[in-house]
Every structure is written in structure tokens, then in C-alpha cells.
């Protein structure tokens, strides 16, 4: 485990990566109704975010997790108030509550609604103000930049 790969292991790893990549390209092509060669030209190990992913037809719209969950719910034809169950269930904590308050998503999280309805106004505003300082790891990025290649 703590030695360099042998030439045979490097070759086998290369085959496995190629096999995984081919399955990935095939699934994206089928799921997005695109030609596999077109997907391959766009993919090549790159990650496309936001508007660029939209331009390459890799996503239907730009949004966050809550928007994706709402779109999935809408696609089922179920009523809007159908409960969404997260597995494993998230643990309720003040940290999670503060994180949801600091979220940029436009859809209100249940924890935020709970806080708004049951925590006196000033305390709620204070919690919202300090949330970023409590929640975020100083060594983790707080935002993703849409990175593009230079022409």
C-alpha cells in the first residue's frame, strides 16, 4: 500500500479510469439527449459551473439544492406540500440552524421558518448576524467562482 504502482498496476488503473469515464460519458449523453462525442468534447475532466454548464446543456437551469429538490418534486406531479425526507435525517442543532439562516437560497428552510416563528425578533436577528462566523470553517472556501478558460 505504501509503494509506487508497478507498470501493470498503472496500466490496470488506466483501464479502470477509462472504463469509468466511458460509462460517465454514456450516461450523460443519454440523460441529456446529446451525442456522446459532443459530451466527450465538453467533458475531458473539466467541471462546468453555473451559466457555463447551462451553455453546454449539462443542466436545465442554474440553482441550488432546494431549487433542484423543488424541481424534482414538481416533476413527480405530487402536491407542493409533499414532505421531503432527507436520508440520513439531518441532526437538528443550532449550528445547522445558523447555517440554514446564512444560506443564499431563496427558498426558506424549515429551520429558518421555525426560528422566525418561535425565536423573539432581536435574538433571531443576532443569530442570523453571527451565523457566518460560527458555521464556516476558516480554511474552507465560502463561495465558488465561475471559472472559465482563457480564449
DONU-936010 format. One record per residue: x, y, z of N, C-alpha, C, O in turn; residue number from 1; residue in one letter. Coordinates in steps of 0.1 Angstrom, whole numbers. Atoms other than C-alpha are relative to their C-alpha. Layout:
REM DONU-936010
X:Y:Z:X:Y:Z:X:Y:Z:X:Y:Z:NUM:A
...
REM end
This chain:
REM DONU-936010
8:-12:0:0:0:0:9:13:0:5:23:-5:1:X
-9:-12:0:30:24:6:11:-2:-9:23:-1:-5:2:X
-11:2:10:49:17:-25:-5:6:-14:-17:7:-15:3:X
5:-5:13:48:31:-61:-7:-11:-7:-5:-23:-5:4:X
7:10:8:25:14:-85:10:-7:-10:19:-1:-14:5:X
-8:7:10:40:-13:-107:-5:4:-14:-16:10:-15:6:X
5:-3:13:37:-8:-145:-13:-7:-3:-22:-1:-10:7:X
12:7:3:10:-34:-146:-12:7:8:-23:8:2:8:X
11:-7:-8:-10:-16:-118:-3:13:-7:-15:17:-7:9:X
2:-13:7:-6:17:-137:-9:-3:-12:-19:5:-14:10:X
8:4:12:-20:0:-168:-14:-3:4:-24:1:-2:11:X
13:4:-5:-49:-16:-149:-8:12:5:-20:14:2:12:X
7:-12:-5:-57:17:-132:-5:9:-12:-16:14:-12:13:X
4:-8:12:-57:35:-166:-12:-6:-7:-21:1:-11:14:X
11:7:6:-81:8:-179:-13:3:8:-24:6:2:15:X
11:-2:-9:-104:13:-149:-5:15:-2:-17:17:-2:16:X
4:-14:2:-104:51:-153:-7:2:-13:-17:9:-14:17:X
6:-1:13:-111:48:-190:-14:-6:0:-24:0:-6:18:X
13:7:-1:-140:24:-183:-10:9:8:-21:10:3:19:X
8:-9:-8:-154:47:-156:-4:13:-9:-16:17:-9:20:X
2:-12:9:-151:77:-180:-10:-3:-11:-19:5:-13:21:X
9:4:11:-168:59:-208:-15:-2:5:-24:2:-2:22:X
14:1:-6:-198:50:-185:-5:13:3:-17:16:0:23:X
4:-14:-3:-199:86:-174:-5:7:-12:-16:13:-12:24:X
4:-6:13:-200:99:-210:-13:-5:-5:-22:2:-9:25:X
12:6:4:-226:74:-219:-13:4:7:-23:7:2:26:X
11:-3:-8:-249:82:-190:-4:15:-2:-16:19:-2:27:X
3:-14:2:-246:120:-195:-6:2:-14:-16:9:-15:28:X
5:-1:13:-252:116:-232:-15:-4:-1:-23:2:-7:29:X
13:5:0:-283:95:-227:-10:9:9:-21:13:4:30:X
8:-9:-9:-296:117:-198:-3:13:-5:-14:19:-3:31:X
2:-14:6:-291:150:-216:-4:-1:-14:-6:10:-21:32:X
4:1:14:-301:136:-250:10:7:-9:6:15:-18:33:X
-11:-6:8:-267:146:-265:8:-11:-7:7:-23:-2:34:X
-9:9:6:-243:129:-288:12:-3:9:18:7:14:35:X
-12:3:-9:-215:111:-268:12:7:-4:20:11:5:36:X
-12:-8:4:-188:128:-289:-1:14:4:9:20:8:37:X
2:-14:-4:-203:162:-281:3:1:15:9:10:20:38:X
-2:0:-15:-203:153:-243:15:-2:2:20:5:11:39:X
-15:2:-2:-167:140:-246:8:13:-2:17:16:5:40:X
-7:-13:3:-156:173:-262:-1:10:12:8:17:15:41:X
3:-9:-11:-172:192:-233:7:-5:13:12:3:21:42:X
-4:5:-13:-161:169:-205:15:1:2:20:11:7:43:X
-15:0:-2:-124:160:-206:5:3:14:15:10:15:44:X
-4:-2:-14:-122:161:-168:-3:13:5:1:16:16:45:X
4:-13:-5:-135:196:-165:-12:0:8:-21:-8:6:46:X
12:-2:-8:-161:208:-141:-6:14:-5:1:24:-5:47:X
7:-12:4:-186:233:-155:-10:4:10:-18:-4:15:48:X
9:-5:-10:-205:255:-131:-9:11:-6:-6:17:-16:49:X
9:-11:3:-235:278:-134:-3:2:-15:-7:-7:-21:50:X
4:-4:14:-240:296:-167:7:-9:-11:1:-12:-21:51:X
-7:8:10:-213:276:-185:-5:-14:-1:-6:-19:-12:52:X
7:13:0:-229:243:-175:-13:1:-8:-16:-8:-16:53:X
13:-2:7:-262:257:-189:3:2:-15:-4:-4:-23:54:X
-3:-2:14:-245:268:-221:4:-13:-7:1:-15:-19:55:X
-4:13:5:-231:233:-226:-11:-11:1:-9:-22:-2:56:X
12:9:-1:-266:218:-220:2:-11:10:-3:-22:9:57:X
-3:10:-10:-253:199:-189:-10:2:11:-11:-8:19:58:X
11:-2:-10:-281:214:-167:-11:7:-7:-10:13:-17:59:X
12:-6:6:-316:226:-173:-1:15:5:-6:23:-3:60:X
0:-14:-5:-313:257:-151:10:1:11:15:-9:16:61:X
-10:-2:-10:-290:273:-126:-8:2:13:-17:9:14:62:X
6:-1:-13:-299:270:-89:7:-8:10:17:-14:8:63:X
-6:7:-11:-292:254:-56:-7:-13:3:-16:-17:-5:64:X
6:13:-4:-301:222:-38:-15:1:2:-23:-8:-3:65:X
14:-1:-3:-335:234:-27:-8:2:-13:-19:-4:-15:66:X
7:-2:12:-344:245:-62:0:-13:-8:-10:-17:-14:67:X
-1:13:6:-333:211:-75:-11:-10:6:-17:-17:-1:68:X
10:9:-7:-355:193:-49:-14:5:-4:-22:-4:-6:69:X
13:-4:4:-384:215:-58:-4:-4:-14:-15:-8:-17:70:X
2:4:14:-380:208:-95:-3:-15:0:-11:-20:-8:71:X
3:15:-1:-378:170:-87:-14:-3:5:-21:-11:-1:72:X
14:2:-5:-410:173:-67:-10:4:-10:-20:-4:-12:73:X
9:-4:10:-427:192:-94:-1:-10:-12:-12:-13:-17:74:X
0:9:11:-417:166:-120:-8:-13:4:-12:-20:-5:75:X
7:11:-4:-434:139:-100:-15:2:-1:-23:-8:-1:76:X
15:-3:0:-468:157:-101:-6:-1:14:-18:0:15:77:X
5:0:-14:-471:154:-63:-3:14:5:2:23:-1:78:X
3:-13:-5:-486:182:-43:12:7:5:22:1:10:79:X
-12:-8:-5:-462:211:-33:3:-3:14:14:-1:18:80:X
-2:2:-14:-467:203:3:5:-15:4:5:-18:16:81:X
-5:13:-2:-454:167:-1:13:1:8:22:8:4:82:X
-12:-1:-8:-428:162:26:12:-6:-7:11:-16:-14:83:X
-13:5:6:-392:157:15:8:-6:12:10:1:21:84:X
-8:7:-11:-373:132:37:14:-1:-4:17:-7:-15:85:X
-14:1:3:-336:135:38:6:-12:7:3:-14:19:86:X
-6:12:-6:-317:103:44:15:1:-1:21:3:-12:87:X
5:2:-13:-299:100:67:-6:14:5:-2:24:0:88:X
6:-12:-5:-320:125:87:10:10:5:19:6:13:89:X
-10:-9:-5:-301:157:94:-3:2:15:-14:2:20:90:X
1:-2:-15:-294:163:131:-3:15:2:4:24:-4:91:X
3:-14:-3:-310:194:144:10:5:10:13:-1:21:92:X
-9:-7:-10:-285:218:161:-1:14:-3:-5:19:-14:93:X
-1:-15:2:-280:255:165:9:2:-12:7:12:-19:94:X
-9:-2:11:-251:251:141:-7:-2:-14:-5:7:-23:95:X
8:2:12:-274:237:114:-10:11:-3:-12:15:-14:96:X
9:-11:1:-299:263:121:6:13:-5:1:20:-14:97:X
-7:-12:4:-274:291:118:5:-2:-15:5:8:-22:98:X
-4:2:14:-261:275:85:-11:3:-9:-10:9:-20:99:X
12:-2:9:-296:275:71:-3:15:-1:-8:19:-12:100:X
3:-14:0:-300:311:81:10:8:-9:6:18:-15:101:X
-10:-7:7:-268:321:64:0:-4:-15:7:2:-23:102:X
1:5:13:-278:302:32:-5:11:-10:-13:19:-6:103:X
5:-9:10:-282:322:0:-12:-4:-8:-17:3:-16:104:X
12:5:7:-310:300:-12:-12:9:2:-14:15:13:105:X
12:-9:-1:-342:319:-19:-12:-7:6:-22:-1:11:106:X
11:7:-6:-364:291:-6:3:-2:15:14:-5:19:107:X
-2:0:-15:-369:292:32:1:-14:5:-7:-22:2:108:X
-1:13:-6:-356:262:51:-9:-1:11:-13:9:18:109:X
9:2:-11:-378:246:77:6:6:13:-2:11:21:110:X
-6:-5:-12:-353:255:104:-1:15:1:-3:21:12:111:X
1:-15:0:-354:292:94:-14:4:3:-17:13:11:112:X
14:-2:-3:-392:291:94:-3:-2:15:-10:6:22:113:X
2:3:-14:-391:275:129:6:12:8:-1:16:18:114:X
-6:-11:-7:-367:302:141:-8:13:-1:-11:20:9:115:X
8:-12:2:-388:330:126:-12:0:8:-17:10:13:116:X
12:1:-7:-419:317:142:1:-1:15:-9:2:23:117:X
0:3:-15:-406:309:177:12:7:7:12:6:20:118:X
-11:-7:-7:-375:330:185:-3:15:-1:-5:20:-12:119:X
3:-15:0:-380:366:195:9:7:-10:20:3:-12:120:X
-6:-7:11:-371:390:168:15:4:1:23:1:-7:121:X
-14:-4:-2:-339:405:182:10:-11:1:21:-11:-5:122:X
-9:11:-1:-324:372:191:2:-7:-13:13:-11:-17:123:X
-1:6:13:-332:358:157:9:8:-9:17:2:-17:124:X
-9:-9:9:-315:388:140:14:-2:5:23:-2:-4:125:X
-13:2:-4:-285:383:162:6:-13:-4:17:-14:-9:126:X
-4:13:5:-283:346:154:4:1:-15:13:-5:-19:127:X
-3:-2:14:-285:355:117:13:7:-3:20:4:-12:128:X
-12:-8:2:-258:380:120:13:-7:4:23:-6:-3:129:X
-12:7:-4:-233:357:138:2:-13:-7:12:-19:-6:130:X
-1:13:6:-241:326:118:12:-2:-9:19:-13:-7:131:X
-12:3:8:-213:330:92:13:-2:8:21:-9:4:132:X
-12:1:-8:-187:334:120:0:-13:8:11:-18:11:133:X
1:12:-8:-199:303:138:0:-13:-9:6:-23:-6:134:X
2:11:8:-207:280:109:12:-4:-9:15:-15:-10:135:X
-10:3:10:-179:283:84:14:-2:5:18:4:14:136:X
-13:3:-3:-146:267:86:9:10:-6:8:13:-19:137:X
-9:-10:6:-119:294:81:9:-5:-11:14:3:-19:138:X
-9:6:10:-100:270:59:-7:-6:-12:-1:-12:-21:139:X
9:5:11:-129:262:35:-5:12:-8:-7:22:-2:140:X
5:-12:8:-140:284:6:-14:2:3:-22:-7:6:141:X
14:-3:-3:-172:302:12:-8:2:-13:-20:4:-12:142:X
7:-2:13:-181:307:-25:8:-7:-11:20:-9:-10:143:X
-7:5:12:-174:291:-58:-1:10:-11:-11:16:-14:144:X
-1:-10:11:-163:313:-87:-2:-8:-13:2:-19:-14:145:X
1:6:13:-174:305:-122:13:3:-7:16:14:-12:146:X
-14:-1:6:-140:298:-137:-2:-4:-15:-8:-14:-18:147:X
0:3:14:-136:299:-174:14:-1:-5:23:6:0:148:X
-13:0:6:-106:291:-196:2:12:-8:-7:17:-15:149:X
-3:-11:9:-89:319:-213:-1:-4:-14:2:-15:-18:150:X
2:4:14:-96:321:-250:14:-3:-7:14:-7:-19:151:X
REM end
